[in-house]
Every structure is written in structure tokens, then in C-alpha cells.
Amino acid sequence: MNLVLDIVSGFFILVGAILAFTAAIGVVRFPDTLSRMHAASKPQVVGLLSVLIGAIISLRGNVDIWMLVLVGMFTVLTAPVIAHAVGRVAYREQRGRDGLFAINEMEKDEKK
């Protein structure tokens, strides 16, 4: 049974590392802040959660599991807030670019 759990743990850690690596490549390669924000928020959080799940499976029965659970919870709670704040700032800074948005829903907020 331990061998199966070690294989599952290694799988989660490997998948999480690959997701984090692709997110890092996206942050470097994408042209503007809004695209980079997408790469920095979604796959990075899922990759971190996958690594944490693998570590929790690997550390089964250890006291440190609860610290990993807290790290995962804080990441899930703070990543959308940070991405939203960065997105609003990037929108304000790049609003002069034509063709950036097909539908501009924030235009109404700025006119108020």
C-alpha cells in the first residue's frame, strides 16, 4: 500500500511542477499584463495545490500536514483577489490600446 501511495504522491508532485513550469513560461512569453496575469494565477495555483496534495499524501500521519492545508487555503483565498487588483490596474494603464477588448464592461464604471 505504501508503494501505491508513494506513486500517487509522486504523480501529484510531478503534475504540479509541470503546471508551475508552464505558468512561468507563460509569464515570460505573453506580451501584455492581462495575458501574464492569466498565466500567473490559474495554472500556478492549481500547480501549487497539486504539489501540496502530493506532499500531504507523502507526509501521511505527520503533524506538518495542517500547515500545508493552511498554505493551500490562503493561496486559494488570496490569488483571485490579487489577480483582480492587478487586472484592474492593468486595464487602467492599457486602456489606450485599441482592440484590446471586444466588449468593454468597465467603461461604465469609469464614466461615473
Backbone as XML, in Angstrom:
<?xml version="1.0"?>
<chain id="A" units="angstrom">
  <residue number="1" name="MET">
    <atom name="N" x="0.818" y="-1.199" z="0.000"/>
    <atom name="CA" x="0.000" y="0.000" z="0.000"/>
    <atom name="C" x="0.860" y="1.261" z="0.000"/>
  </residue>
  <residue number="2" name="ASN">
    <atom name="N" x="1.995" y="1.210" z="0.718"/>
    <atom name="CA" x="2.871" y="2.381" z="0.761"/>
    <atom name="C" x="3.433" y="2.711" z="-0.609"/>
  </residue>
  <residue number="3" name="LEU">
    <atom name="N" x="3.734" y="1.691" z="-1.406"/>
    <atom name="CA" x="4.268" y="1.928" z="-2.739"/>
    <atom name="C" x="3.243" y="2.645" z="-3.616"/>
  </residue>
  <residue number="4" name="VAL">
    <atom name="N" x="1.991" y="2.245" z="-3.510"/>
    <atom name="CA" x="0.928" y="2.886" z="-4.300"/>
    <atom name="C" x="0.772" y="4.348" z="-3.881"/>
  </residue>
  <residue number="5" name="LEU">
    <atom name="N" x="0.771" y="4.619" z="-2.583"/>
    <atom name="CA" x="0.643" y="5.994" z="-2.106"/>
    <atom name="C" x="1.853" y="6.839" z="-2.513"/>
  </residue>
  <residue number="6" name="ASP">
    <atom name="N" x="3.036" y="6.255" z="-2.507"/>
    <atom name="CA" x="4.223" y="6.989" z="-2.955"/>
    <atom name="C" x="4.149" y="7.310" z="-4.444"/>
  </residue>
  <residue number="7" name="ILE">
    <atom name="N" x="3.627" y="6.392" z="-5.239"/>
    <atom name="CA" x="3.479" y="6.642" z="-6.680"/>
    <atom name="C" x="2.448" y="7.738" z="-6.921"/>
  </residue>
  <residue number="8" name="VAL">
    <atom name="N" x="1.315" y="7.691" z="-6.211"/>
    <atom name="CA" x="0.285" y="8.726" z="-6.350"/>
    <atom name="C" x="0.841" y="10.077" z="-5.896"/>
  </residue>
  <residue number="9" name="SER">
    <atom name="N" x="1.571" y="10.092" z="-4.809"/>
    <atom name="CA" x="2.182" y="11.324" z="-4.320"/>
    <atom name="C" x="3.160" y="11.891" z="-5.338"/>
  </residue>
  <residue number="10" name="GLY">
    <atom name="N" x="4.000" y="11.048" z="-5.891"/>
    <atom name="CA" x="4.944" y="11.492" z="-6.911"/>
    <atom name="C" x="4.247" y="12.016" z="-8.156"/>
  </residue>
  <residue number="11" name="PHE">
    <atom name="N" x="3.134" y="11.386" z="-8.523"/>
    <atom name="CA" x="2.365" y="11.848" z="-9.681"/>
    <atom name="C" x="1.830" y="13.257" z="-9.447"/>
  </residue>
  <residue number="12" name="PHE">
    <atom name="N" x="1.227" y="13.497" z="-8.277"/>
    <atom name="CA" x="0.695" y="14.827" z="-7.980"/>
    <atom name="C" x="1.802" y="15.876" z="-7.955"/>
  </residue>
  <residue number="13" name="ILE">
    <atom name="N" x="2.939" y="15.541" z="-7.364"/>
    <atom name="CA" x="4.044" y="16.495" z="-7.302"/>
    <atom name="C" x="4.574" y="16.789" z="-8.701"/>
  </residue>
  <residue number="14" name="LEU">
    <atom name="N" x="4.687" y="15.767" z="-9.529"/>
    <atom name="CA" x="5.187" y="15.970" z="-10.894"/>
    <atom name="C" x="4.213" y="16.812" z="-11.729"/>
  </residue>
  <residue number="15" name="VAL">
    <atom name="N" x="2.926" y="16.527" z="-11.637"/>
    <atom name="CA" x="1.928" y="17.303" z="-12.377"/>
    <atom name="C" x="1.926" y="18.760" z="-11.901"/>
  </residue>
  <residue number="16" name="GLY">
    <atom name="N" x="2.023" y="18.964" z="-10.601"/>
    <atom name="CA" x="2.073" y="20.325" z="-10.067"/>
    <atom name="C" x="3.308" y="21.077" z="-10.520"/>
  </residue>
  <residue number="17" name="ALA">
    <atom name="N" x="4.438" y="20.390" z="-10.562"/>
    <atom name="CA" x="5.666" y="21.037" z="-11.029"/>
    <atom name="C" x="5.573" y="21.399" z="-12.510"/>
  </residue>
  <residue number="18" name="ILE">
    <atom name="N" x="4.964" y="20.537" z="-13.305"/>
    <atom name="CA" x="4.794" y="20.831" z="-14.733"/>
    <atom name="C" x="3.853" y="22.024" z="-14.928"/>
  </residue>
  <residue number="19" name="LEU">
    <atom name="N" x="2.770" y="22.074" z="-14.163"/>
    <atom name="CA" x="1.852" y="23.214" z="-14.262"/>
    <atom name="C" x="2.534" y="24.518" z="-13.846"/>
  </residue>
  <residue number="20" name="ALA">
    <atom name="N" x="3.307" y="24.474" z="-12.782"/>
    <atom name="CA" x="4.009" y="25.682" z="-12.346"/>
    <atom name="C" x="5.043" y="26.111" z="-13.381"/>
  </residue>
  <residue number="21" name="PHE">
    <atom name="N" x="5.703" y="25.146" z="-14.011"/>
    <atom name="CA" x="6.688" y="25.464" z="-15.046"/>
    <atom name="C" x="6.022" y="26.099" z="-16.267"/>
  </residue>
  <residue number="22" name="THR">
    <atom name="N" x="4.875" y="25.552" z="-16.687"/>
    <atom name="CA" x="4.182" y="26.151" z="-17.828"/>
    <atom name="C" x="3.656" y="27.541" z="-17.488"/>
  </residue>
  <residue number="23" name="ALA">
    <atom name="N" x="3.252" y="27.763" z="-16.244"/>
    <atom name="CA" x="2.831" y="29.100" z="-15.830"/>
    <atom name="C" x="4.001" y="30.074" z="-15.888"/>
  </residue>
  <residue number="24" name="ALA">
    <atom name="N" x="5.168" y="29.637" z="-15.471"/>
    <atom name="CA" x="6.351" y="30.500" z="-15.537"/>
    <atom name="C" x="6.708" y="30.830" z="-16.985"/>
  </residue>
  <residue number="25" name="ILE">
    <atom name="N" x="6.589" y="29.860" z="-17.863"/>
    <atom name="CA" x="6.853" y="30.119" z="-19.286"/>
    <atom name="C" x="5.835" y="31.118" z="-19.830"/>
  </residue>
  <residue number="26" name="GLY">
    <atom name="N" x="4.570" y="30.978" z="-19.443"/>
    <atom name="CA" x="3.538" y="31.902" z="-19.891"/>
    <atom name="C" x="3.777" y="33.317" z="-19.403"/>
  </residue>
  <residue number="27" name="VAL">
    <atom name="N" x="4.246" y="33.469" z="-18.172"/>
    <atom name="CA" x="4.533" y="34.799" z="-17.642"/>
    <atom name="C" x="5.647" y="35.462" z="-18.439"/>
  </residue>
  <residue number="28" name="VAL">
    <atom name="N" x="6.631" y="34.692" z="-18.850"/>
    <atom name="CA" x="7.750" y="35.250" z="-19.602"/>
    <atom name="C" x="7.364" y="35.518" z="-21.057"/>
  </residue>
  <residue number="29" name="ARG">
    <atom name="N" x="6.564" y="34.660" z="-21.647"/>
    <atom name="CA" x="6.310" y="34.737" z="-23.087"/>
    <atom name="C" x="5.130" y="35.606" z="-23.501"/>
  </residue>
  <residue number="30" name="PHE">
    <atom name="N" x="4.125" y="35.759" z="-22.648"/>
    <atom name="CA" x="2.948" y="36.521" z="-23.049"/>
    <atom name="C" x="3.280" y="38.008" z="-23.175"/>
  </residue>
  <residue number="31" name="PRO">
    <atom name="N" x="2.595" y="38.710" z="-24.107"/>
    <atom name="CA" x="3.006" y="40.073" z="-24.441"/>
    <atom name="C" x="2.549" y="41.164" z="-23.468"/>
  </residue>
  <residue number="32" name="ASP">
    <atom name="N" x="1.393" y="41.016" z="-22.851"/>
    <atom name="CA" x="0.905" y="42.113" z="-22.022"/>
    <atom name="C" x="0.520" y="41.612" z="-20.629"/>
  </residue>
  <residue number="33" name="THR">
    <atom name="N" x="0.224" y="42.564" z="-19.764"/>
    <atom name="CA" x="-0.032" y="42.249" z="-18.363"/>
    <atom name="C" x="-1.263" y="41.382" z="-18.173"/>
  </residue>
  <residue number="34" name="LEU">
    <atom name="N" x="-2.309" y="41.636" z="-18.920"/>
    <atom name="CA" x="-3.535" y="40.858" z="-18.744"/>
    <atom name="C" x="-3.323" y="39.391" z="-19.110"/>
  </residue>
  <residue number="35" name="SER">
    <atom name="N" x="-2.572" y="39.137" z="-20.152"/>
    <atom name="CA" x="-2.267" y="37.753" z="-20.516"/>
    <atom name="C" x="-1.357" y="37.107" z="-19.484"/>
  </residue>
  <residue number="36" name="ARG">
    <atom name="N" x="-0.398" y="37.857" z="-19.013"/>
    <atom name="CA" x="0.509" y="37.325" z="-17.987"/>
    <atom name="C" x="-0.226" y="37.034" z="-16.688"/>
  </residue>
  <residue number="37" name="MET">
    <atom name="N" x="-1.200" y="37.869" z="-16.377"/>
    <atom name="CA" x="-1.975" y="37.656" z="-15.168"/>
    <atom name="C" x="-2.716" y="36.318" z="-15.217"/>
  </residue>
  <residue number="38" name="HIS">
    <atom name="N" x="-3.243" y="35.987" z="-16.374"/>
    <atom name="CA" x="-3.926" y="34.703" z="-16.540"/>
    <atom name="C" x="-2.962" y="33.545" z="-16.286"/>
  </residue>
  <residue number="39" name="ALA">
    <atom name="N" x="-1.765" y="33.638" z="-16.863"/>
    <atom name="CA" x="-0.779" y="32.574" z="-16.681"/>
    <atom name="C" x="-0.267" y="32.518" z="-15.252"/>
  </residue>
  <residue number="40" name="ALA">
    <atom name="N" x="-0.213" y="33.648" z="-14.585"/>
    <atom name="CA" x="0.313" y="33.667" z="-13.220"/>
    <atom name="C" x="-0.704" y="33.207" z="-12.189"/>
  </residue>
  <residue number="41" name="SER">
    <atom name="N" x="-1.981" y="33.308" z="-12.495"/>
    <atom name="CA" x="-2.967" y="32.985" z="-11.467"/>
    <atom name="C" x="-3.515" y="31.566" z="-11.571"/>
  </residue>
  <residue number="42" name="LYS">
    <atom name="N" x="-4.005" y="31.172" z="-12.712"/>
    <atom name="CA" x="-4.709" y="29.886" z="-12.779"/>
    <atom name="C" x="-3.790" y="28.668" z="-12.703"/>
  </residue>
  <residue number="43" name="PRO">
    <atom name="N" x="-2.875" y="28.467" z="-13.645"/>
    <atom name="CA" x="-2.069" y="27.244" z="-13.548"/>
    <atom name="C" x="-1.115" y="27.251" z="-12.357"/>
  </residue>
  <residue number="44" name="GLN">
    <atom name="N" x="-0.713" y="28.429" z="-11.914"/>
    <atom name="CA" x="0.205" y="28.488" z="-10.778"/>
    <atom name="C" x="-0.485" y="27.996" z="-9.509"/>
  </residue>
  <residue number="45" name="VAL">
    <atom name="N" x="-1.728" y="28.405" z="-9.291"/>
    <atom name="CA" x="-2.464" y="27.982" z="-8.101"/>
    <atom name="C" x="-2.787" y="26.495" z="-8.171"/>
  </residue>
  <residue number="46" name="VAL">
    <atom name="N" x="-3.233" y="26.027" z="-9.314"/>
    <atom name="CA" x="-3.542" y="24.598" z="-9.459"/>
    <atom name="C" x="-2.275" y="23.763" z="-9.302"/>
  </residue>
  <residue number="47" name="GLY">
    <atom name="N" x="-1.169" y="24.254" z="-9.836"/>
    <atom name="CA" x="0.106" y="23.544" z="-9.684"/>
    <atom name="C" x="0.541" y="23.479" z="-8.233"/>
  </residue>
  <residue number="48" name="LEU">
    <atom name="N" x="0.417" y="24.592" z="-7.514"/>
    <atom name="CA" x="0.776" y="24.596" z="-6.097"/>
    <atom name="C" x="-0.118" y="23.656" z="-5.303"/>
  </residue>
  <residue number="49" name="LEU">
    <atom name="N" x="-1.423" y="23.685" z="-5.586"/>
    <atom name="CA" x="-2.332" y="22.782" z="-4.876"/>
    <atom name="C" x="-2.009" y="21.321" z="-5.169"/>
  </residue>
  <residue number="50" name="SER">
    <atom name="N" x="-1.629" y="21.032" z="-6.403"/>
    <atom name="CA" x="-1.264" y="19.660" z="-6.751"/>
    <atom name="C" x="-0.003" y="19.222" z="-6.010"/>
  </residue>
  <residue number="51" name="VAL">
    <atom name="N" x="0.983" y="20.102" z="-5.919"/>
    <atom name="CA" x="2.199" y="19.785" z="-5.166"/>
    <atom name="C" x="1.871" y="19.597" z="-3.687"/>
  </residue>
  <residue number="52" name="LEU">
    <atom name="N" x="0.998" y="20.444" z="-3.153"/>
    <atom name="CA" x="0.616" y="20.300" z="-1.745"/>
    <atom name="C" x="-0.131" y="18.996" z="-1.486"/>
  </residue>
  <residue number="53" name="ILE">
    <atom name="N" x="-1.000" y="18.602" z="-2.405"/>
    <atom name="CA" x="-1.708" y="17.315" z="-2.253"/>
    <atom name="C" x="-0.710" y="16.166" z="-2.268"/>
  </residue>
  <residue number="54" name="GLY">
    <atom name="N" x="0.251" y="16.226" z="-3.185"/>
    <atom name="CA" x="1.287" y="15.192" z="-3.219"/>
    <atom name="C" x="2.109" y="15.157" z="-1.948"/>
  </residue>
  <residue number="55" name="ALA">
    <atom name="N" x="2.421" y="16.334" z="-1.406"/>
    <atom name="CA" x="3.185" y="16.377" z="-0.153"/>
    <atom name="C" x="2.355" y="15.854" z="1.016"/>
  </residue>
  <residue number="56" name="ILE">
    <atom name="N" x="1.068" y="16.155" z="1.022"/>
    <atom name="CA" x="0.196" y="15.655" z="2.094"/>
    <atom name="C" x="0.104" y="14.135" z="2.041"/>
  </residue>
  <residue number="57" name="ILE">
    <atom name="N" x="-0.012" y="13.589" z="0.847"/>
    <atom name="CA" x="-0.049" y="12.129" z="0.716"/>
    <atom name="C" x="1.279" y="11.527" z="1.156"/>
  </residue>
  <residue number="58" name="SER">
    <atom name="N" x="2.376" y="12.190" z="0.815"/>
    <atom name="CA" x="3.698" y="11.691" z="1.173"/>
    <atom name="C" x="3.951" y="11.775" z="2.678"/>
  </residue>
  <residue number="59" name="LEU">
    <atom name="N" x="3.426" y="12.809" z="3.339"/>
    <atom name="CA" x="3.647" y="13.013" z="4.774"/>
    <atom name="C" x="2.549" y="12.420" z="5.639"/>
  </residue>
  <residue number="60" name="ARG">
    <atom name="N" x="1.798" y="11.483" z="5.117"/>
    <atom name="CA" x="0.640" y="10.942" z="5.838"/>
    <atom name="C" x="0.998" y="10.607" z="7.292"/>
  </residue>
  <residue number="61" name="GLY">
    <atom name="N" x="0.152" y="11.096" z="8.194"/>
    <atom name="CA" x="0.352" y="10.839" z="9.609"/>
    <atom name="C" x="1.269" y="11.835" z="10.299"/>
  </residue>
  <residue number="62" name="ASN">
    <atom name="N" x="1.773" y="12.829" z="9.594"/>
    <atom name="CA" x="2.680" y="13.805" z="10.178"/>
    <atom name="C" x="1.897" y="15.035" z="10.627"/>
  </residue>
  <residue number="63" name="VAL">
    <atom name="N" x="2.420" y="15.747" z="11.607"/>
    <atom name="CA" x="1.763" y="16.942" z="12.134"/>
    <atom name="C" x="1.820" y="18.096" z="11.124"/>
  </residue>
  <residue number="64" name="ASP">
    <atom name="N" x="2.815" y="18.118" z="10.249"/>
    <atom name="CA" x="3.011" y="19.222" z="9.310"/>
    <atom name="C" x="1.942" y="19.287" z="8.214"/>
  </residue>
  <residue number="65" name="ILE">
    <atom name="N" x="1.092" y="18.310" z="8.131"/>
    <atom name="CA" x="0.045" y="18.296" z="7.110"/>
    <atom name="C" x="-0.865" y="19.518" z="7.253"/>
  </residue>
  <residue number="66" name="TRP">
    <atom name="N" x="-1.174" y="19.906" z="8.484"/>
    <atom name="CA" x="-2.092" y="21.027" z="8.687"/>
    <atom name="C" x="-1.484" y="22.347" z="8.219"/>
  </residue>
  <residue number="67" name="MET">
    <atom name="N" x="-0.174" y="22.475" z="8.284"/>
    <atom name="CA" x="0.469" y="23.675" z="7.755"/>
    <atom name="C" x="0.324" y="23.727" z="6.233"/>
  </residue>
  <residue number="68" name="LEU">
    <atom name="N" x="0.433" y="22.577" z="5.588"/>
    <atom name="CA" x="0.246" y="22.529" z="4.136"/>
    <atom name="C" x="-1.196" y="22.839" z="3.758"/>
  </residue>
  <residue number="69" name="VAL">
    <atom name="N" x="-2.132" y="22.388" z="4.544"/>
    <atom name="CA" x="-3.543" y="22.695" z="4.293"/>
    <atom name="C" x="-3.786" y="24.197" z="4.428"/>
  </residue>
  <residue number="70" name="LEU">
    <atom name="N" x="-3.180" y="24.816" z="5.434"/>
    <atom name="CA" x="-3.318" y="26.268" z="5.602"/>
    <atom name="C" x="-2.705" y="27.030" z="4.427"/>
  </residue>
  <residue number="71" name="VAL">
    <atom name="N" x="-1.556" y="26.593" z="3.947"/>
    <atom name="CA" x="-0.934" y="27.231" z="2.791"/>
    <atom name="C" x="-1.862" y="27.147" z="1.584"/>
  </residue>
  <residue number="72" name="GLY">
    <atom name="N" x="-2.454" y="25.990" z="1.358"/>
    <atom name="CA" x="-3.393" y="25.821" z="0.249"/>
    <atom name="C" x="-4.619" y="26.706" z="0.392"/>
  </residue>
  <residue number="73" name="MET">
    <atom name="N" x="-5.167" y="26.803" z="1.606"/>
    <atom name="CA" x="-6.351" y="27.634" z="1.825"/>
    <atom name="C" x="-6.050" y="29.112" z="1.594"/>
  </residue>
  <residue number="74" name="PHE">
    <atom name="N" x="-4.937" y="29.596" z="2.118"/>
    <atom name="CA" x="-4.590" y="31.002" z="1.934"/>
    <atom name="C" x="-4.297" y="31.313" z="0.476"/>
  </residue>
  <residue number="75" name="THR">
    <atom name="N" x="-3.713" y="30.377" z="-0.230"/>
    <atom name="CA" x="-3.450" y="30.593" z="-1.654"/>
    <atom name="C" x="-4.756" y="30.691" z="-2.433"/>
  </residue>
  <residue number="76" name="VAL">
    <atom name="N" x="-5.681" y="29.805" z="-2.154"/>
    <atom name="CA" x="-6.967" y="29.819" z="-2.856"/>
    <atom name="C" x="-7.759" y="31.082" z="-2.517"/>
  </residue>
  <residue number="77" name="LEU">
    <atom name="N" x="-7.615" y="31.585" z="-1.296"/>
    <atom name="CA" x="-8.355" y="32.783" z="-0.903"/>
    <atom name="C" x="-7.721" y="34.071" z="-1.431"/>
  </residue>
  <residue number="78" name="THR">
    <atom name="N" x="-6.409" y="34.137" z="-1.520"/>
    <atom name="CA" x="-5.761" y="35.396" z="-1.890"/>
    <atom name="C" x="-5.454" y="35.528" z="-3.380"/>
  </residue>
  <residue number="79" name="ALA">
    <atom name="N" x="-5.262" y="34.451" z="-4.091"/>
    <atom name="CA" x="-4.894" y="34.535" z="-5.514"/>
    <atom name="C" x="-5.958" y="35.247" z="-6.361"/>
  </residue>
  <residue number="80" name="PRO">
    <atom name="N" x="-7.249" y="34.973" z="-6.207"/>
    <atom name="CA" x="-8.234" y="35.707" z="-7.015"/>
    <atom name="C" x="-8.279" y="37.196" z="-6.687"/>
  </residue>
  <residue number="81" name="VAL">
    <atom name="N" x="-8.090" y="37.555" z="-5.433"/>
    <atom name="CA" x="-8.118" y="38.960" z="-5.043"/>
    <atom name="C" x="-6.931" y="39.703" z="-5.665"/>
  </residue>
  <residue number="82" name="ILE">
    <atom name="N" x="-5.767" y="39.099" z="-5.605"/>
    <atom name="CA" x="-4.578" y="39.713" z="-6.188"/>
    <atom name="C" x="-4.727" y="39.821" z="-7.705"/>
  </residue>
  <residue number="83" name="ALA">
    <atom name="N" x="-5.221" y="38.773" z="-8.348"/>
    <atom name="CA" x="-5.395" y="38.799" z="-9.803"/>
    <atom name="C" x="-6.405" y="39.872" z="-10.209"/>
  </residue>
  <residue number="84" name="HIS">
    <atom name="N" x="-7.451" y="40.040" z="-9.418"/>
    <atom name="CA" x="-8.440" y="41.063" z="-9.721"/>
    <atom name="C" x="-7.832" y="42.464" z="-9.600"/>
  </residue>
  <residue number="85" name="ALA">
    <atom name="N" x="-7.069" y="42.692" z="-8.556"/>
    <atom name="CA" x="-6.443" y="44.004" z="-8.359"/>
    <atom name="C" x="-5.440" y="44.299" z="-9.474"/>
  </residue>
  <residue number="86" name="VAL">
    <atom name="N" x="-4.635" y="43.327" z="-9.829"/>
    <atom name="CA" x="-3.667" y="43.520" z="-10.911"/>
    <atom name="C" x="-4.392" y="43.741" z="-12.232"/>
  </residue>
  <residue number="87" name="GLY">
    <atom name="N" x="-5.486" y="43.038" z="-12.462"/>
    <atom name="CA" x="-6.251" y="43.202" z="-13.686"/>
    <atom name="C" x="-6.847" y="44.591" z="-13.821"/>
  </residue>
  <residue number="88" name="ARG">
    <atom name="N" x="-7.356" y="45.134" z="-12.723"/>
    <atom name="CA" x="-7.924" y="46.482" z="-12.780"/>
    <atom name="C" x="-6.849" y="47.536" z="-13.050"/>
  </residue>
  <residue number="89" name="VAL">
    <atom name="N" x="-5.704" y="47.389" z="-12.419"/>
    <atom name="CA" x="-4.607" y="48.331" z="-12.664"/>
    <atom name="C" x="-4.119" y="48.202" z="-14.103"/>
  </residue>
  <residue number="90" name="ALA">
    <atom name="N" x="-3.978" y="46.997" z="-14.596"/>
    <atom name="CA" x="-3.520" y="46.788" z="-15.971"/>
    <atom name="C" x="-4.534" y="47.343" z="-16.967"/>
  </residue>
  <residue number="91" name="TYR">
    <atom name="N" x="-5.805" y="47.216" z="-16.662"/>
    <atom name="CA" x="-6.833" y="47.770" z="-17.547"/>
    <atom name="C" x="-6.705" y="49.293" z="-17.623"/>
  </residue>
  <residue number="92" name="ARG">
    <atom name="N" x="-6.532" y="49.918" z="-16.477"/>
    <atom name="CA" x="-6.419" y="51.378" z="-16.468"/>
    <atom name="C" x="-5.168" y="51.850" z="-17.208"/>
  </residue>
  <residue number="93" name="GLU">
    <atom name="N" x="-4.096" y="51.113" z="-17.087"/>
    <atom name="CA" x="-2.842" y="51.510" z="-17.732"/>
    <atom name="C" x="-2.860" y="51.245" z="-19.239"/>
  </residue>
  <residue number="94" name="GLN">
    <atom name="N" x="-3.601" y="50.236" z="-19.696"/>
    <atom name="CA" x="-3.573" y="49.840" z="-21.099"/>
    <atom name="C" x="-4.847" y="50.211" z="-21.842"/>
  </residue>
  <residue number="95" name="ARG">
    <atom name="N" x="-5.653" y="51.075" z="-21.291"/>
    <atom name="CA" x="-6.932" y="51.355" z="-21.934"/>
    <atom name="C" x="-6.786" y="52.110" z="-23.240"/>
  </residue>
  <residue number="96" name="GLY">
    <atom name="N" x="-5.638" y="52.720" z="-23.486"/>
    <atom name="CA" x="-5.426" y="53.437" z="-24.732"/>
    <atom name="C" x="-5.177" y="52.529" z="-25.919"/>
  </residue>
  <residue number="97" name="ARG">
    <atom name="N" x="-4.919" y="51.262" z="-25.662"/>
    <atom name="CA" x="-4.672" y="50.321" z="-26.761"/>
    <atom name="C" x="-5.983" y="49.961" z="-27.431"/>
  </residue>
  <residue number="98" name="ASP">
    <atom name="N" x="-6.068" y="50.193" z="-28.716"/>
    <atom name="CA" x="-7.277" y="49.840" z="-29.465"/>
    <atom name="C" x="-7.298" y="48.350" z="-29.740"/>
  </residue>
  <residue number="99" name="GLY">
    <atom name="N" x="-8.482" y="47.778" z="-29.670"/>
    <atom name="CA" x="-8.657" y="46.372" z="-29.991"/>
    <atom name="C" x="-8.253" y="45.425" z="-28.884"/>
  </residue>
  <residue number="100" name="LEU">
    <atom name="N" x="-7.968" y="45.946" z="-27.691"/>
    <atom name="CA" x="-7.585" y="45.068" z="-26.588"/>
    <atom name="C" x="-8.786" y="44.278" z="-26.078"/>
  </residue>
  <residue number="101" name="PHE">
    <atom name="N" x="-9.944" y="44.920" z="-26.079"/>
    <atom name="CA" x="-11.144" y="44.257" z="-25.577"/>
    <atom name="C" x="-12.219" y="44.253" z="-26.654"/>
  </residue>
  <residue number="102" name="ALA">
    <atom name="N" x="-12.929" y="43.149" z="-26.776"/>
    <atom name="CA" x="-14.067" y="43.086" z="-27.690"/>
    <atom name="C" x="-15.276" y="43.792" z="-27.061"/>
  </residue>
  <residue number="103" name="ILE">
    <atom name="N" x="-15.461" y="43.566" z="-25.763"/>
    <atom name="CA" x="-16.533" y="44.211" z="-25.013"/>
    <atom name="C" x="-15.893" y="44.885" z="-23.813"/>
  </residue>
  <residue number="104" name="ASN">
    <atom name="N" x="-16.160" y="46.152" z="-23.641"/>
    <atom name="CA" x="-15.566" y="46.912" z="-22.553"/>
    <atom name="C" x="-16.606" y="47.121" z="-21.465"/>
  </residue>
  <residue number="105" name="GLU">
    <atom name="N" x="-16.664" y="46.219" z="-20.497"/>
    <atom name="CA" x="-17.654" y="46.304" z="-19.428"/>
    <atom name="C" x="-17.251" y="47.302" z="-18.345"/>
  </residue>
  <residue number="106" name="MET">
    <atom name="N" x="-15.985" y="47.626" z="-18.257"/>
    <atom name="CA" x="-15.530" y="48.541" z="-17.220"/>
    <atom name="C" x="-15.649" y="50.003" z="-17.641"/>
  </residue>
  <residue number="107" name="GLU">
    <atom name="N" x="-16.005" y="50.248" z="-18.872"/>
    <atom name="CA" x="-16.133" y="51.610" z="-19.357"/>
    <atom name="C" x="-17.227" y="52.362" z="-18.594"/>
  </residue>
  <residue number="108" name="LYS">
    <atom name="N" x="-18.296" y="51.654" z="-18.246"/>
    <atom name="CA" x="-19.384" y="52.267" z="-17.487"/>
    <atom name="C" x="-18.931" y="52.720" z="-16.104"/>
  </residue>
  <residue number="109" name="ASP">
    <atom name="N" x="-18.033" y="51.919" z="-15.482"/>
    <atom name="CA" x="-17.536" y="52.258" z="-14.149"/>
    <atom name="C" x="-16.681" y="53.515" z="-14.170"/>
  </residue>
  <residue number="110" name="GLU">
    <atom name="N" x="-15.934" y="53.725" z="-15.241"/>
    <atom name="CA" x="-15.055" y="54.883" z="-15.309"/>
    <atom name="C" x="-15.801" y="56.187" z="-15.573"/>
  </residue>
  <residue number="111" name="LYS">
    <atom name="N" x="-16.955" y="56.109" z="-16.193"/>
    <atom name="CA" x="-17.719" y="57.319" z="-16.511"/>
    <atom name="C" x="-18.452" y="57.879" z="-15.308"/>
  </residue>
  <residue number="112" name="LYS">
    <atom name="N" x="-18.603" y="57.081" z="-14.283"/>
    <atom name="CA" x="-19.331" y="57.521" z="-13.093"/>
    <atom name="C" x="-18.495" y="58.451" z="-12.255"/>
  </residue>
</chain>
